[in-house]
Amino acid sequence: MIPRMLEKYRNEIVPKLMADFKLKNKMAVPVIDKIVVNMGIGEGTQDIKLLEKSVEELANITGQKPLIRRAKKAIANFKVREGQSVGAKVTLRRAMMYEFIDRLLNIALPRIRDFRGVSRDSFDQGNNYTLGLSEQIIFPEIEYDRITRTQGMDITFVIKNAKNVDQARALLKYFGMPFSREGE
């Protein structure tokens, strides 16, 4: 079964982007290559149960087992030693990625309190977009009664074939990314 957002990309978004940016070849149209969901768990160095619970929640949200990230070097001020577990990361591609986009844009983001849209300026030099969330409880897979503490995460959309930020922003806008009105 083809994910709904993949069909939308192929049937609606590609023709719109080709018309907007006067692209002659479908292969030149920007596309989301992968989505990286990163969760930093600083307190996980002191309490291993926090790390395990956060990894379990990230697995429920993404539908994929997270990779536990370790500290590359020791930082005394943060009580971190080299090799300690400090976070978790999931890289989503293909069908799982499009399913995650669908749930993020249509279910999770509208559940944020006082939501006024996401920043329009969170693009890096490679035209990738990073979105920071302060709570994991906006996802329906997380049971509110079972969480011990709220945990934030970063979601990075890695965009391929975008020549500039305008093309990358248009791609995400056509997917339904609710950009804020500031800066227009």
GIBELLIN-V716658 format. One record per residue. N is the residue number from 1. SS is DSSP state (a for helix, b for strand, c for the rest). PSI is psi in degrees with one decimal (NA if undefined). OMEGA is omega in whole degrees, 0 to 359 (999 if undefined). Layout:
n = [N:N]
ss = [SS:SS]
psi = [PSI:PSI]
omega = [OMEGA:OMEGA]
This chain:
n = [1:2:3:4:5:6:7:8:9:10:11:12:13:14:15:16:17:18:19:20:21:22:23:24:25:26:27:28:29:30:31:32:33:34:35:36:37:38:39:40:41:42:43:44:45:46:47:48:49:50:51:52:53:54:55:56:57:58:59:60:61:62:63:64:65:66:67:68:69:70:71:72:73:74:75:76:77:78:79:80:81:82:83:84:85:86:87:88:89:90:91:92:93:94:95:96:97:98:99:100:101:102:103:104:105:106:107:108:109:110:111:112:113:114:115:116:117:118:119:120:121:122:123:124:125:126:127:128:129:130:131:132:133:134:135:136:137:138:139:140:141:142:143:144:145:146:147:148:149:150:151:152:153:154:155:156:157:158:159:160:161:162:163:164:165:166:167:168:169:170:171:172:173:174:175:176:177:178:179:180:181:182:183:184]
ss = [c:c:c:a:a:a:a:a:a:a:a:a:a:a:a:a:a:a:a:a:c:c:c:c:c:a:a:a:c:c:b:b:b:b:b:b:b:b:b:b:c:a:a:a:a:c:c:a:a:a:a:a:a:a:a:a:a:a:a:a:a:a:c:c:c:c:b:b:b:b:c:c:c:c:b:a:a:a:c:b:c:c:c:c:b:b:b:b:b:b:b:b:c:a:a:a:a:a:a:a:a:a:a:a:a:a:a:a:a:a:a:c:c:c:c:c:c:b:c:c:c:c:b:c:c:c:c:c:b:b:b:b:b:c:c:a:a:a:c:c:c:c:c:a:a:a:c:c:c:c:c:c:b:b:b:b:b:b:b:b:c:c:c:c:a:a:a:a:a:a:a:a:a:a:a:c:c:c:b:c:c:c:c:c]
psi = [131.4:130.3:147.6:-41.2:-29.7:-41.7:-41.6:-41.5:-49.0:-41.4:-31.3:-48.5:-44.3:-48.8:-38.0:-44.6:-37.5:-39.2:-43.0:-41.6:10.9:48.4:137.1:-20.9:134.8:-27.9:-14.1:-3.8:136.8:145.6:147.7:116.9:-45.9:165.7:128.4:121.5:118.9:132.5:112.7:128.8:79.8:-39.4:-9.2:-18.6:-31.6:-37.7:109.4:-27.1:-34.5:-43.1:-46.4:-42.4:-42.1:-39.6:-40.4:-42.8:-41.2:-37.1:-39.5:-40.2:-46.2:-22.9:17.2:146.4:127.2:154.4:126.6:126.2:139.7:154.1:133.7:-31.2:160.7:138.8:106.9:-38.9:-29.2:7.4:44.4:128.8:157.4:131.3:-5.8:149.1:123.8:-1.5:-179.0:148.5:142.3:133.2:119.4:135.7:163.3:-129.8:-42.0:-36.1:-47.1:-34.7:-40.2:-41.4:-44.7:-48.9:-38.4:-49.3:-33.7:-19.5:-51.6:-52.9:-39.6:-15.6:-3.7:134.1:139.6:44.5:126.6:15.4:165.2:160.2:141.7:-12.6:17.8:34.7:144.1:-171.7:-25.2:10.8:26.4:147.2:130.9:131.4:126.5:131.3:139.6:-15.8:140.4:-8.2:-4.6:-16.4:136.5:-15.8:-18.1:125.2:119.8:-35.2:-21.7:-3.3:144.6:-33.8:154.5:145.4:132.1:173.2:158.9:136.2:119.3:124.6:110.2:114.8:129.2:148.7:6.1:122.2:-27.5:176.3:-33.2:-40.3:-42.7:-41.7:-39.7:-40.7:-51.1:-35.3:-41.9:-27.6:-23.8:17.4:122.6:80.4:145.8:160.2:-11.3:136.4:2.9:NA]
omega = [182:178:183:181:176:176:178:179:184:188:184:189:181:178:179:181:178:179:183:186:177:178:182:185:179:181:179:181:177:181:175:183:179:175:179:178:185:180:177:184:183:180:179:178:181:185:184:180:176:179:180:180:179:178:178:179:178:176:178:182:187:182:183:182:181:174:180:182:182:180:180:177:182:175:186:183:180:181:180:175:179:178:179:178:182:181:178:184:176:174:182:177:175:188:180:179:181:175:179:178:180:181:181:186:186:182:189:184:177:180:179:179:178:184:180:180:179:183:178:190:183:178:176:183:179:181:175:183:178:182:179:176:183:182:177:186:178:179:183:180:181:177:185:183:187:181:179:177:179:185:178:179:175:178:181:175:179:187:182:175:178:181:180:182:181:178:180:180:179:178:181:179:179:174:180:179:184:179:178:182:182:175:180:999]
